[in-house]
Amino acid sequence: MKKTILLTLALALCMVAKVTKAYFTFGTPTNLGPQVNTSSRDGLACASSDGLSLFFASMRSEGYGGWDLWIATRSTTKDPWEEPLNLGPVVNSSAWEMGPDISTDGLTLFLQSNQPGRQGSQDIWVTMRSSITDPWDTPMNLGYTVNSSVEDVGPKISNNGQTLFFMSMRSGGFGNFDA
């Protein structure tokens, strides 16, 4: 029964991909240049819904330790990115903060971290702010409702803010990281 359901799901996904293939045509990638990219390890980026903020993780030497979260902004989508800023010691710690994902309204930032207070080796955390111009609050661990005793990473919040997607190494999956 389980194999039949998985096969049916796989076939349905293939059919959807075939039908929607034309909708997934992208232009040529553009390097964001030295303003955003450095010789350090930079990655795991997400953009705000208006395209004016780019949140990403980096191991730049100006950080607080390991991977830190940074933000690059621009005035319009036609403008170049400004010099990225570290999100600071309230969000970042001497541990690793990675995998940012920003809510559609720009007021909630999800991240993964191995900072103290975690349930497993890496957990999903959330930080909030009252307005776009306000500073971020101290990140809160989402606890055992979301996190497990192993790695829980890669948070992605739905556009309506009602569903959190993430990957986990917890048991009961199909092996390695499962979403």
C-alpha positions as CSV (number, residue, x, y, z in Angstrom):
1,M,0.0,0.0,0.0
2,K,2.8,2.4,1.0
3,K,4.6,1.7,-2.3
4,T,1.4,2.3,-4.3
5,I,0.9,5.7,-2.6
6,L,4.5,6.7,-3.2
7,L,4.4,5.7,-6.8
8,T,1.1,7.5,-7.3
9,L,2.5,10.6,-5.7
10,A,5.7,10.4,-7.8
11,L,3.6,10.1,-11.0
12,A,1.4,13.0,-10.0
13,L,4.5,15.2,-9.4
14,C,6.0,14.2,-12.7
15,M,2.7,15.2,-14.5
16,V,2.5,18.5,-12.7
17,A,6.2,19.2,-13.5
18,K,5.5,18.4,-17.2
19,V,2.4,20.6,-17.3
20,T,4.1,23.5,-15.5
21,K,7.6,23.2,-17.0
22,A,7.1,26.3,-19.2
23,Y,6.3,28.3,-16.0
24,F,9.7,27.6,-14.5
25,T,11.9,29.3,-17.1
26,F,14.4,31.6,-15.5
27,G,16.8,34.1,-17.0
28,T,20.6,34.0,-16.8
29,P,21.8,34.1,-13.2
30,T,23.5,37.4,-12.2
31,N,26.4,37.4,-9.7
32,L,25.6,39.9,-6.9
33,G,29.2,41.1,-7.0
34,P,31.7,41.9,-4.3
35,Q,29.2,44.1,-2.4
36,V,27.4,40.9,-1.3
37,N,29.8,38.0,-2.2
38,T,33.1,37.7,-0.5
39,S,36.0,35.2,-0.3
40,S,34.3,33.9,2.9
41,R,31.7,31.2,2.8
42,D,28.4,33.0,1.9
43,G,25.1,31.2,1.2
44,L,21.7,30.1,2.4
45,A,20.0,33.3,1.2
46,C,16.4,34.4,1.2
47,A,14.9,37.6,-0.1
48,S,12.1,39.7,1.4
49,S,8.8,39.6,-0.5
50,D,9.4,43.1,-1.9
51,G,12.9,42.1,-3.1
52,L,14.6,44.9,-1.2
53,S,16.2,42.9,1.5
54,L,18.5,39.8,1.2
55,F,19.1,37.8,4.3
56,F,22.0,35.3,4.2
57,A,24.5,33.3,6.3
58,S,28.2,34.0,6.1
59,M,31.4,33.1,7.9
60,R,32.9,36.6,7.5
61,S,35.6,37.5,9.9
62,E,33.6,40.4,11.2
63,G,31.0,38.1,12.6
64,Y,30.3,36.9,16.2
65,G,31.4,33.3,15.6
66,G,31.0,30.5,13.0
67,W,28.1,31.3,10.7
68,D,26.2,34.6,11.2
69,L,23.1,36.1,9.6
70,W,23.6,39.2,7.5
71,I,21.3,41.5,5.5
72,A,21.9,43.4,2.3
73,T,19.4,46.0,1.3
74,R,18.6,48.2,-1.7
75,S,16.2,51.1,-2.3
76,T,14.5,49.6,-5.4
77,T,14.8,46.4,-7.3
78,K,16.7,48.2,-10.0
79,D,19.4,49.5,-7.5
80,P,22.5,47.6,-6.6
81,W,22.8,45.9,-3.1
82,E,24.3,48.1,-0.4
83,E,27.1,46.8,1.9
84,P,25.7,43.9,4.0
85,L,25.2,44.4,7.7
86,N,25.5,41.7,10.4
87,L,22.2,41.3,12.2
88,G,24.2,41.8,15.4
89,P,24.7,40.1,18.8
90,V,21.0,39.8,19.6
91,V,20.4,37.5,16.6
92,N,23.9,36.1,16.2
93,S,26.0,34.3,18.9
94,S,29.3,32.5,19.1
95,A,27.4,29.5,17.7
96,W,26.2,29.0,14.2
97,E,23.1,30.9,12.9
98,M,22.1,29.9,9.4
99,G,19.3,29.2,7.0
100,P,17.3,32.4,7.4
101,D,13.7,32.7,6.0
102,I,11.7,35.9,6.4
103,S,8.0,36.1,6.6
104,T,6.0,37.9,3.9
105,D,5.4,40.9,6.2
106,G,9.1,41.1,7.1
107,L,8.4,40.9,10.8
108,T,9.4,37.3,11.6
109,L,12.7,35.7,10.8
110,F,13.2,31.9,11.1
111,L,16.7,30.5,11.4
112,Q,18.5,27.4,12.4
113,S,21.2,27.5,15.1
114,N,23.3,25.3,17.4
115,Q,23.4,27.9,20.2
116,P,22.8,26.8,23.8
117,G,19.2,26.1,24.7
118,R,18.7,23.7,21.7
119,Q,16.8,20.4,21.8
120,G,19.1,18.6,19.3
121,S,22.4,19.4,17.4
122,Q,20.6,22.2,15.4
123,D,17.2,23.6,16.1
124,I,14.7,26.0,14.4
125,W,14.5,29.4,16.1
126,V,12.4,32.5,15.5
127,T,13.0,36.2,16.1
128,M,10.5,39.0,15.6
129,R,10.2,42.7,15.4
130,S,7.3,45.1,15.6
131,S,8.0,47.0,12.4
132,I,10.5,46.9,9.6
133,T,12.6,49.6,11.2
134,D,12.6,48.0,14.7
135,P,15.5,45.8,15.9
136,W,15.1,42.1,16.1
137,D,14.1,40.4,19.5
138,T,16.2,37.7,21.0
139,P,15.6,34.5,19.0
140,M,13.3,31.9,20.7
141,N,13.7,28.2,20.3
142,L,10.5,26.7,18.8
143,G,10.8,23.8,21.3
144,Y,9.8,20.2,20.9
145,T,6.6,21.2,19.0
146,V,9.0,21.7,16.0
147,N,12.4,20.5,17.1
148,S,13.6,17.0,17.9
149,S,16.7,15.6,19.7
150,V,18.5,15.5,16.3
151,E,19.1,18.1,13.5
152,D,16.2,20.3,12.4
153,V,17.2,22.8,9.7
154,G,16.2,24.8,6.7
155,P,13.1,26.6,7.9
156,K,10.7,28.0,5.2
157,I,7.5,29.8,6.2
158,S,4.5,29.7,3.9
159,N,3.3,33.0,2.4
160,N,0.3,33.1,4.7
161,G,2.6,32.4,7.8
162,Q,0.5,29.4,8.8
163,T,2.8,26.5,7.8
164,L,6.5,26.1,8.6
165,F,8.4,23.7,6.4
166,F,11.8,22.3,7.5
167,M,14.1,19.3,7.2
168,S,14.9,16.9,9.9
169,M,17.1,13.9,10.7
170,R,14.4,12.5,13.1
171,S,13.4,8.9,12.9
172,G,10.4,7.8,10.9
173,G,11.6,9.4,7.7
174,F,13.1,7.9,4.5
175,G,16.7,8.5,5.4
176,N,19.1,11.4,5.9
177,F,17.2,14.8,5.9
178,D,13.5,14.6,5.2
179,A,11.2,17.6,4.7
